[in-house]
Amino acid sequence: MELTKRVGMNIRAIRKSQNLTIDELAEKCDFQSPYLSDVERGERNITLQTLNKILNALQVEPGHVLIPERKSNENEDNIREELLQILFNTLEDKDENDIRMLLNISNEIFWRLKNN
């Protein structure tokens, strides 16, 4: 999943969790609702300034739109699957050498953690 879609989906999830309509959030950000709707669908490549306005309106930190926080009622398998999907999406556009390098690095880290 591309970053704009992931960020947009997470913005929508946060907005809904705060029981805000798209019109209410748009008003807080001083945006038009159709624009914000495009952002939530990942159809707009937003600037950092725009993202900052949205984050301020939602009162959340930037990490909340990149990796959503774990909800208390979610089970461990769902969290694990979500994290694996995020990892897969991150690696999707990398070439074979980059993936092998990451695999070697992660194996080294896990080996060192196990043996210390």
Secondary structure, DSSP 8 states (H G I E B T S, - for coil): --HHHHHHHHHHHHHHHTT--HHHHHHHHT--HHHHHHHHTT-S---HHHHHHHHHHHT--THHHHS----TTS-HHHHHHHHHHHHHHHHTTS-HHHHHHHHHHHHHHHHHHHT-
